[in-house]
Amino acid sequence: MAMGNLESEVMAYLWDADGPCTVREVHEALTADRRLAYTTVMTVMDRLAKKGVVVQEKAGRAYRYSPAQSREQAVADLMLDALGATADPSARAAALQHFVGRVGPQEADAIRAALGAAEKPS
């Protein structure tokens, strides 16, 4: 699922945090270098919870939020969503070939390693 800029900033903060965070903690971090209303951050975090991107848990009178999945899982889901945009298998294969042709050496090594691990019997 694609996210807006503020949603992405909130998620980046939550992924880097040591544990679940309150709206106030996220708001304070995001407003260190700009003005942003507390209610705006609260609304964004509530929307992320309704989308299932974050887990919202009651902590006294407030809520604490944590990512529903790792950053790596979220990026993989975005990539799969992009591939799923076409039902044509040849278009999907062409998109993958084009993607692989544009990655750097480190990413290519990671792809080779992942493919090798996927081919090994369990």
DSSP file (Angstrom, degrees, kcal/mol; ACC not computed):
  #  RESIDUE AA STRUCTURE BP1 BP2  ACC     N-H-->O    O-->H-N    N-H-->O    O-->H-N    TCO  KAPPA ALPHA  PHI   PSI    X-CA   Y-CA   Z-CA
    1    1 A M              0   0    0      0, 0.0    77,-0.1     0, 0.0     2,-0.1   0.000 360.0 360.0 360.0 126.7    0.0    0.0    0.0
    2    2 A A        -     0   0    0     76,-0.1     2,-0.3     1,-0.0     0, 0.0  -0.430 360.0-154.5 -71.9 148.0    1.4    3.4   -1.0
    3    3 A M        -     0   0    0     -2,-0.1     2,-0.0     1,-0.0    -1,-0.0  -0.900  13.0-116.4-125.4 153.6    1.7    6.0    1.7
    4    4 A G     >  -     0   0    0     -2,-0.3     4,-2.4     1,-0.1     5,-0.2  -0.236  42.1 -94.7 -75.3 173.9    1.7    9.8    1.7
    5    5 A N  H  > S+     0   0    0      1,-0.2     4,-2.1     2,-0.2     5,-0.1   0.918 124.3  44.5 -59.2 -47.6    4.8   11.7    2.9
    6    6 A L  H  > S+     0   0    0      2,-0.2     4,-2.5     1,-0.2    -1,-0.2   0.899 112.5  52.0 -68.3 -39.2    3.6   12.2    6.5
    7    7 A E  H  > S+     0   0    0      1,-0.2     4,-2.5     2,-0.2    -1,-0.2   0.917 110.2  49.9 -60.2 -42.0    2.4    8.6    6.8
    8    8 A S  H  X S+     0   0    0     -4,-2.4     4,-2.5     2,-0.2    -2,-0.2   0.887 110.1  49.9 -64.1 -39.3    5.9    7.5    5.6
    9    9 A E  H  X S+     0   0    0     -4,-2.1     4,-2.1     2,-0.2    -2,-0.2   0.910 111.0  49.1 -65.7 -42.0    7.6    9.8    8.2
   10   10 A V  H  X S+     0   0    0     -4,-2.5     4,-2.5     1,-0.2    -2,-0.2   0.937 112.7  47.8 -61.5 -46.4    5.4    8.4   11.0
   11   11 A M  H  X S+     0   0    0     -4,-2.5     4,-3.0     1,-0.2     5,-0.2   0.902 108.7  53.7 -63.4 -41.4    6.2    4.8    9.9
   12   12 A A  H  X S+     0   0    0     -4,-2.5     4,-1.7     1,-0.2    -1,-0.2   0.916 110.8  47.3 -59.0 -42.6    9.9    5.6    9.7
   13   13 A Y  H  X S+     0   0    0     -4,-2.1     4,-1.1     2,-0.2    -2,-0.2   0.934 113.2  47.8 -64.1 -45.6    9.9    6.9   13.2
   14   14 A L  H  < S+     0   0    0     -4,-2.5     3,-0.3     1,-0.2    -2,-0.2   0.891 110.7  51.1 -64.8 -39.5    7.9    3.8   14.5
   15   15 A W  H  < S+     0   0    0     -4,-3.0    -1,-0.2     1,-0.2    -2,-0.2   0.849 113.6  45.3 -65.6 -32.9   10.2    1.4   12.7
   16   16 A D  H  < S+     0   0    0     -4,-1.7    -1,-0.2    -5,-0.2    -2,-0.2   0.631  94.5 101.5 -84.7 -13.8   13.2    3.0   14.3
   17   17 A A  S  < S-     0   0    0     -4,-1.1     4,-0.1    -3,-0.3    -3,-0.0  -0.262  76.6-127.6 -71.6 157.8   11.7    3.2   17.8
   18   18 A D  S    S-     0   0    0      2,-0.1    -1,-0.1     1,-0.1    -4,-0.1   0.591  83.0 -24.5 -80.3 -11.4   12.6    0.8   20.5
   19   19 A G  S    S-     0   0    0     -5,-0.1    46,-0.1    46,-0.1    -1,-0.1  -0.948 101.8 -24.9-175.6-170.7    8.9   -0.1   21.2
   20   20 A P        -     0   0    0      0, 0.0     2,-0.3     0, 0.0    46,-0.2  -0.233  60.9-153.4 -58.3 146.2    5.4    1.2   20.9
   21   21 A C  B     -A   65   0A   0     44,-2.7    44,-3.3    -4,-0.1     2,-0.2  -0.891   8.7-127.8-125.2 151.6    5.0    5.0   20.8
   22   22 A T     >  -     0   0    0     -2,-0.3     4,-1.9    42,-0.2     5,-0.2  -0.487  32.3-109.2 -87.0 165.5    2.3    7.5   21.7
   23   23 A V  H  > S+     0   0    0     40,-0.5     4,-3.3     1,-0.2     5,-0.2   0.903 120.2  57.0 -59.0 -41.5    1.1   10.2   19.4
   24   24 A R  H  > S+     0   0    0      1,-0.2     4,-2.7     2,-0.2    -1,-0.2   0.906 105.6  49.2 -59.2 -43.3    2.8   12.7   21.6
   25   25 A E  H  > S+     0   0    0      2,-0.2     4,-1.8     1,-0.2    -1,-0.2   0.921 114.7  44.1 -62.8 -43.8    6.2   11.0   21.2
   26   26 A V  H  X S+     0   0    0     -4,-1.9     4,-2.6     2,-0.2     5,-0.2   0.924 113.2  51.8 -67.0 -43.6    5.8   10.9   17.4
   27   27 A H  H  X S+     0   0    0     -4,-3.3     4,-1.8     1,-0.2    -2,-0.2   0.926 109.1  50.0 -58.4 -47.1    4.5   14.5   17.3
   28   28 A E  H  < S+     0   0    0     -4,-2.7    -1,-0.2     1,-0.2    -2,-0.2   0.884 112.6  47.5 -61.0 -39.1    7.5   15.7   19.2
   29   29 A A  H >< S+     0   0    0     -4,-1.8     3,-1.0     1,-0.2    -1,-0.2   0.912 113.9  45.9 -68.9 -42.0   10.0   13.9   17.0
   30   30 A L  H 3< S+     0   0    0     -4,-2.6     3,-0.5     1,-0.2    -1,-0.2   0.735 110.9  52.9 -75.6 -21.7    8.3   15.1   13.7
   31   31 A T  T 3< S+     0   0    0     -4,-1.8    -1,-0.2    -5,-0.2    -2,-0.2   0.277  76.0 100.9 -97.8  12.4    8.0   18.7   14.9
   32   32 A A  S <  S+     0   0    0     -3,-1.0    -1,-0.2     1,-0.2    -2,-0.1   0.829 101.7  18.6 -63.1 -30.2   11.7   19.1   15.8
   33   33 A D  S    S+     0   0    0     -3,-0.5     2,-0.3    -4,-0.2    -1,-0.2   0.281 130.6  27.2-126.3  10.9   12.3   20.9   12.6
   34   34 A R  S    S-     0   0    0     -3,-0.1     2,-0.4    -4,-0.1    -1,-0.1  -0.985  80.3 -95.2-162.6 164.4    8.9   22.1   11.4
   35   35 A R        +     0   0    0     -2,-0.3     2,-0.3    -3,-0.1    -3,-0.1  -0.726  46.0 159.6 -88.4 134.7    5.4   23.0   12.6
   36   36 A L        -     0   0    0     -2,-0.4     2,-0.1    -5,-0.1    -5,-0.1  -0.930  39.5-114.8-156.2 128.0    2.8   20.3   12.6
   37   37 A A     >  -     0   0    0     -2,-0.3     4,-1.7     1,-0.1     3,-0.4  -0.374  16.3-133.0 -68.5 141.3   -0.4   20.1   14.6
   38   38 A Y  H  > S+     0   0    0      1,-0.2     4,-2.5     2,-0.2     5,-0.2   0.901 108.7  55.3 -56.6 -42.8   -0.7   17.4   17.2
   39   39 A T  H  > S+     0   0    0      1,-0.2     4,-2.5     2,-0.2    -1,-0.2   0.810 102.5  56.5 -65.6 -29.0   -4.2   16.5   15.8
   40   40 A T  H  > S+     0   0    0     -3,-0.4     4,-2.4     2,-0.2    -1,-0.2   0.938 109.6  44.6 -65.4 -46.3   -2.7   16.0   12.4
   41   41 A V  H  X S+     0   0    0     -4,-1.7     4,-2.6     1,-0.2    -2,-0.2   0.911 113.2  51.9 -63.6 -42.1   -0.3   13.4   13.7
   42   42 A M  H  X S+     0   0    0     -4,-2.5     4,-2.3     1,-0.2    -2,-0.2   0.915 110.3  48.3 -60.3 -44.1   -3.1   11.8   15.7
   43   43 A T  H  X S+     0   0    0     -4,-2.5     4,-2.5     2,-0.2    -2,-0.2   0.913 111.7  49.3 -63.6 -43.8   -5.3   11.6   12.6
   44   44 A V  H  X S+     0   0    0     -4,-2.4     4,-2.4     1,-0.2    -2,-0.2   0.921 112.5  47.3 -62.0 -44.2   -2.5   10.1   10.5
   45   45 A M  H  X S+     0   0    0     -4,-2.6     4,-1.8     2,-0.2    -1,-0.2   0.873 111.2  51.3 -67.8 -36.2   -1.8    7.5   13.1
   46   46 A D  H  X S+     0   0    0     -4,-2.3     4,-2.3    -5,-0.2    -1,-0.2   0.910 110.6  49.2 -65.0 -42.0   -5.5    6.6   13.5
   47   47 A R  H  X S+     0   0    0     -4,-2.5     4,-2.0     1,-0.2    -2,-0.2   0.908 108.9  52.5 -63.5 -41.4   -5.8    6.2    9.7
   48   48 A L  H  <>S+     0   0    0     -4,-2.4     5,-2.4     1,-0.2     6,-1.2   0.874 109.5  50.0 -61.9 -36.3   -2.7    4.0    9.7
   49   49 A A  H ><5S+     0   0    0     -4,-1.8     3,-0.9     4,-0.2    -2,-0.2   0.910 109.6  50.1 -67.5 -42.2   -4.3    1.8   12.4
   50   50 A K  H 3<5S+     0   0    0     -4,-2.3    -2,-0.2     1,-0.3    -1,-0.2   0.820 109.4  52.0 -66.2 -30.0   -7.6    1.6   10.4
   51   51 A K  T 3<5S-     0   0    0     -4,-2.0    -1,-0.3    -5,-0.2    -2,-0.2   0.587 115.8-118.2 -78.6 -10.9   -5.6    0.5    7.4
   52   52 A G  T < 5S+     0   0    0     -3,-0.9    -3,-0.2    -4,-0.5    -2,-0.1   0.625  83.3 118.8  82.7  13.8   -3.9   -2.2    9.5
   53   53 A V  S   <S+     0   0    0     -5,-2.4    15,-2.8    -6,-0.2    16,-0.5   0.808  77.5  29.3 -82.4 -31.4   -0.4   -0.7    9.0
   54   54 A V  E    S-B   67   0A   0     -6,-1.2     2,-0.5    13,-0.3    -2,-0.2  -0.905  79.0-125.0-124.9 157.1    0.1   -0.1   12.7
   55   55 A V  E     -B   66   0A   0     11,-3.6    11,-1.7    -2,-0.3     2,-0.5  -0.887  22.6-155.3-101.1 129.5   -1.2   -1.8   15.8
   56   56 A Q  E     +B   65   0A   0     -2,-0.5     2,-0.4     9,-0.2     9,-0.2  -0.918  14.7 179.6-109.0 122.8   -3.0    0.4   18.2
   57   57 A E  E     -B   64   0A   0      7,-2.7     7,-2.9    -2,-0.5     2,-0.2  -0.980  30.2-114.5-127.7 139.0   -3.1   -0.6   21.9
   58   58 A K  E     +B   63   0A   0     -2,-0.4     2,-0.3     5,-0.2     5,-0.2  -0.472  30.7 177.8 -70.6 133.3   -4.7    1.1   24.8
   59   59 A A  E >   -B   62   0A   0      3,-3.1     3,-1.5    -2,-0.2     2,-0.4  -0.768  63.4 -60.5-137.4  88.4   -2.2    2.4   27.4
   60   60 A G  T 3  S-     0   0    0     -2,-0.3    -1,-0.1     1,-0.3    -2,-0.0  -0.602 117.3 -18.9  71.0-125.3   -4.1    4.2   30.2
   61   61 A R  T 3  S+     0   0    0     -2,-0.4    -1,-0.3    -3,-0.1     2,-0.2   0.563 133.5  58.6 -89.9  -9.4   -5.9    7.2   28.6
   62   62 A A  E <  S- B   0  59A   0     -3,-1.5    -3,-3.1   -40,-0.0     2,-0.4  -0.503  78.8-119.1-110.5 178.8   -3.7    7.2   25.5
   63   63 A Y  E     - B   0  58A   0     -5,-0.2   -40,-0.5    -2,-0.2     2,-0.4  -0.900  14.2-147.5-116.6 150.8   -2.9    4.7   22.8
   64   64 A R  E     - B   0  57A   0     -7,-2.9    -7,-2.7    -2,-0.4     2,-0.4  -0.946  16.3-153.9-115.5 142.2    0.5    3.3   21.9
   65   65 A Y  E     +AB  21  56A   0    -44,-3.3   -44,-2.7    -2,-0.4    -9,-0.2  -0.911  16.5 171.3-121.6 142.0    1.3    2.4   18.3
   66   66 A S  E     - B   0  55A   0    -11,-1.7   -11,-3.6    -2,-0.4   -51,-0.1  -0.983  42.6 -88.9-143.1 153.9    3.7    0.0   16.7
   67   67 A P  E     - B   0  54A   0      0, 0.0   -13,-0.3     0, 0.0     3,-0.1  -0.329  24.0-143.8 -62.8 142.2    4.2   -1.2   13.1
   68   68 A A  S    S+     0   0    0    -15,-2.8     2,-0.3     1,-0.1   -14,-0.2   0.718  84.8  11.5 -77.8 -21.6    2.1   -4.2   12.1
   69   69 A Q  S    S-     0   0    0    -16,-0.5    -1,-0.1     1,-0.0     5,-0.0  -0.962  91.8 -86.4-149.4 164.4    5.0   -5.5   10.0
   70   70 A S     >  -     0   0    0     -2,-0.3     4,-2.2     1,-0.1     5,-0.2  -0.211  39.6-110.0 -69.1 163.4    8.7   -4.8    9.5
   71   71 A R  H  > S+     0   0    0      1,-0.2     4,-2.3     2,-0.2     5,-0.2   0.894 120.4  53.0 -58.7 -41.3   10.0   -2.2    7.1
   72   72 A E  H  > S+     0   0    0      1,-0.2     4,-2.3     2,-0.2    -1,-0.2   0.898 108.2  49.0 -64.3 -41.9   11.3   -5.0    4.9
   73   73 A Q  H  > S+     0   0    0      2,-0.2     4,-2.3     1,-0.2    -1,-0.2   0.899 110.7  51.1 -63.9 -40.0    7.9   -6.7    4.8
   74   74 A A  H  X S+     0   0    0     -4,-2.2     4,-2.0     2,-0.2    -2,-0.2   0.905 110.8  47.5 -65.1 -41.6    6.2   -3.5    3.9
   75   75 A V  H  X S+     0   0    0     -4,-2.3     4,-2.3     2,-0.2    -1,-0.2   0.910 111.0  51.6 -66.3 -41.3    8.6   -2.8    1.0
   76   76 A A  H  X S+     0   0    0     -4,-2.3     4,-2.5     1,-0.2    -2,-0.2   0.903 108.4  52.0 -61.3 -40.3    8.2   -6.3   -0.3
   77   77 A D  H  X S+     0   0    0     -4,-2.3     4,-2.6     2,-0.2    -1,-0.2   0.897 108.3  51.3 -62.2 -40.3    4.4   -5.9   -0.2
   78   78 A L  H  X S+     0   0    0     -4,-2.0     4,-2.2     2,-0.2    -2,-0.2   0.913 110.3  48.8 -61.8 -42.4    4.7   -2.7   -2.2
   79   79 A M  H  X S+     0   0    0     -4,-2.3     4,-2.2     1,-0.2    -2,-0.2   0.910 112.2  48.0 -64.6 -41.7    6.8   -4.5   -4.8
   80   80 A L  H  X S+     0   0    0     -4,-2.5     4,-2.4     2,-0.2    -2,-0.2   0.883 109.4  53.6 -66.8 -37.7    4.3   -7.3   -5.0
   81   81 A D  H  < S+     0   0    0     -4,-2.6     4,-0.4     2,-0.2    -2,-0.2   0.914 108.7  49.8 -60.7 -42.3    1.4   -4.8   -5.3
   82   82 A A  H >< S+     0   0    0     -4,-2.2     3,-1.1     1,-0.2    -2,-0.2   0.912 112.1  47.1 -64.4 -41.8    3.2   -3.2   -8.2
   83   83 A L  H >< S+     0   0    0     -4,-2.2     3,-1.2     1,-0.2    -1,-0.2   0.870 107.6  57.4 -65.9 -35.1    3.8   -6.6   -9.9
   84   84 A G  T 3< S+     0   0    0     -4,-2.4    -1,-0.2     1,-0.2    -2,-0.2   0.529  80.0  90.5 -73.3  -4.6    0.1   -7.4   -9.3
   85   85 A A  T <  S+     0   0    0     -3,-1.1     2,-0.4    -4,-0.4    -1,-0.2   0.687  91.4  44.6 -67.1 -16.4   -1.0   -4.3  -11.2
   86   86 A T    <   -     0   0    0     -3,-1.2    -1,-0.1    -4,-0.2     6,-0.0  -0.989  62.3-160.0-128.9 140.4   -1.0   -6.5  -14.4
   87   87 A A        +     0   0    0     -2,-0.4    -1,-0.1     4,-0.0     3,-0.1   0.536  65.3 106.6 -89.9  -8.1   -2.4  -10.0  -14.8
   88   88 A D     >  -     0   0    0      1,-0.2     4,-2.1     2,-0.1     3,-0.4  -0.623  60.0-155.9 -77.0 111.2   -0.3  -10.6  -17.9
   89   89 A P  H  > S+     0   0    0      0, 0.0     4,-2.4     0, 0.0     5,-0.2   0.846  92.7  53.1 -57.8 -36.0    2.5  -13.0  -17.0
   90   90 A S  H  > S+     0   0    0      2,-0.2     4,-2.3     1,-0.2     5,-0.1   0.873 108.6  49.9 -69.4 -34.6    4.8  -11.8  -19.8
   91   91 A A  H  > S+     0   0    0     -3,-0.4     4,-2.3     2,-0.2    -1,-0.2   0.889 111.0  49.9 -68.0 -38.5    4.4   -8.2  -18.6
   92   92 A R  H  X S+     0   0    0     -4,-2.1     4,-2.4     2,-0.2    -2,-0.2   0.929 111.4  48.1 -64.1 -44.7    5.2   -9.2  -15.1
   93   93 A A  H  X S+     0   0    0     -4,-2.4     4,-2.5     1,-0.2    -2,-0.2   0.910 111.9  50.0 -62.5 -42.1    8.3  -11.1  -16.2
   94   94 A A  H  X S+     0   0    0     -4,-2.3     4,-2.5     2,-0.2    -1,-0.2   0.899 109.7  51.2 -63.3 -40.3    9.4   -8.1  -18.3
   95   95 A A  H  X S+     0   0    0     -4,-2.3     4,-2.6     2,-0.2    -2,-0.2   0.917 110.6  48.6 -63.6 -42.7    9.0   -5.8  -15.3
   96   96 A L  H  X S+     0   0    0     -4,-2.4     4,-2.8     2,-0.2     5,-0.2   0.915 111.6  49.3 -63.0 -42.6   11.1   -8.1  -13.2
   97   97 A Q  H  X S+     0   0    0     -4,-2.5     4,-1.9     1,-0.2    -2,-0.2   0.907 112.2  48.4 -63.2 -41.1   13.8   -8.2  -15.8
   98   98 A H  H  X S+     0   0    0     -4,-2.5     4,-0.7     2,-0.2    -2,-0.2   0.910 111.9  49.9 -65.0 -42.1   13.8   -4.5  -16.1
   99   99 A F  H >X S+     0   0    0     -4,-2.6     3,-1.4     1,-0.2     4,-0.7   0.948 110.7  48.5 -60.4 -50.4   13.9   -4.1  -12.4
  100  100 A V  H >< S+     0   0    0     -4,-2.8     3,-0.7     1,-0.3    -1,-0.2   0.851 107.1  57.5 -61.4 -34.6   16.9   -6.5  -12.1
  101  101 A G  H 3< S+     0   0    0     -4,-1.9    -1,-0.3     1,-0.2    -2,-0.2   0.676 108.3  47.4 -68.8 -16.4   18.7   -4.6  -14.9
  102  102 A R  H << S+     0   0    0     -3,-1.4    -1,-0.2    -4,-0.7    -2,-0.2   0.518  90.1  97.3-104.3  -6.9   18.5   -1.4  -12.9
  103  103 A V  S << S-     0   0    0     -4,-0.7    -3,-0.0    -3,-0.7     0, 0.0  -0.426  73.3-113.1 -82.4 159.9   19.7   -2.5   -9.5
  104  104 A G     >  -     0   0    0     -2,-0.1     4,-2.5     1,-0.1     5,-0.2  -0.228  36.6 -91.0 -82.3 176.6   23.2   -2.1   -8.3
  105  105 A P  H  > S+     0   0    0      0, 0.0     4,-2.2     0, 0.0     5,-0.2   0.863 124.5  50.9 -58.9 -40.0   25.7   -4.9   -7.6
  106  106 A Q  H  > S+     0   0    0      2,-0.2     4,-2.1     1,-0.2     5,-0.1   0.915 112.1  46.3 -66.6 -41.7   24.8   -5.2   -3.9
  107  107 A E  H  > S+     0   0    0      2,-0.2     4,-2.4     1,-0.2    -1,-0.2   0.895 111.1  52.9 -66.5 -39.1   21.1   -5.6   -4.7
  108  108 A A  H  X S+     0   0    0     -4,-2.5     4,-2.5     1,-0.2    -2,-0.2   0.905 109.0  49.8 -62.3 -41.3   21.9   -8.1   -7.5
  109  109 A D  H  X S+     0   0    0     -4,-2.2     4,-2.5     2,-0.2    -1,-0.2   0.901 110.1  50.8 -62.6 -40.9   23.9  -10.2   -5.0
  110  110 A A  H  X S+     0   0    0     -4,-2.1     4,-2.3     2,-0.2    -2,-0.2   0.895 110.1  49.6 -64.4 -39.6   21.0  -10.0   -2.5
  111  111 A I  H  X S+     0   0    0     -4,-2.4     4,-2.6     2,-0.2     5,-0.2   0.928 111.2  49.2 -64.5 -45.3   18.6  -11.2   -5.2
  112  112 A R  H  X S+     0   0    0     -4,-2.5     4,-2.6     1,-0.2    -2,-0.2   0.921 112.2  48.5 -59.1 -44.6   20.9  -14.1   -6.2
  113  113 A A  H  X S+     0   0    0     -4,-2.5     4,-2.3     2,-0.2    -1,-0.2   0.905 111.9  48.8 -63.6 -41.9   21.2  -15.1   -2.5
  114  114 A A  H  X S+     0   0    0     -4,-2.3     4,-2.1     2,-0.2    -1,-0.2   0.909 112.3  48.3 -65.9 -41.3   17.4  -15.0   -2.0
  115  115 A L  H  X S+     0   0    0     -4,-2.6     4,-1.6     2,-0.2    -2,-0.2   0.904 111.3  50.8 -65.2 -41.0   16.8  -17.0   -5.1
  116  116 A G  H  X S+     0   0    0     -4,-2.6     4,-0.9     1,-0.2    -2,-0.2   0.905 111.6  47.4 -62.1 -41.5   19.4  -19.6   -4.1
  117  117 A A  H  < S+     0   0    0     -4,-2.3     3,-0.4     1,-0.2    -1,-0.2   0.858 110.5  52.4 -68.5 -34.3   17.8  -19.9   -0.6
  118  118 A A  H  < S+     0   0    0     -4,-2.1    -1,-0.2     1,-0.2    -2,-0.2   0.795 107.0  53.3 -71.7 -27.5   14.4  -20.3   -2.2
  119  119 A E  H  < S+     0   0    0     -4,-1.6    -1,-0.2    -5,-0.1    -2,-0.2   0.683  86.7  97.8 -81.8 -18.3   15.5  -23.1   -4.5
  120  120 A K  S  < S-     0   0    0     -4,-0.9     2,-0.1    -3,-0.4    -3,-0.0  -0.490  84.1-110.8 -71.6 137.6   17.0  -25.2   -1.6
  121  121 A P              0   0    0      0, 0.0    -1,-0.1     0, 0.0    -2,-0.1  -0.389 360.0 360.0 -67.0 146.7   14.7  -28.0   -0.4
  122  122 A S              0   0    0     -4,-0.1    -2,-0.1    -2,-0.1    -4,-0.0   0.464 360.0 360.0 -73.9 360.0   13.3  -27.4    3.1
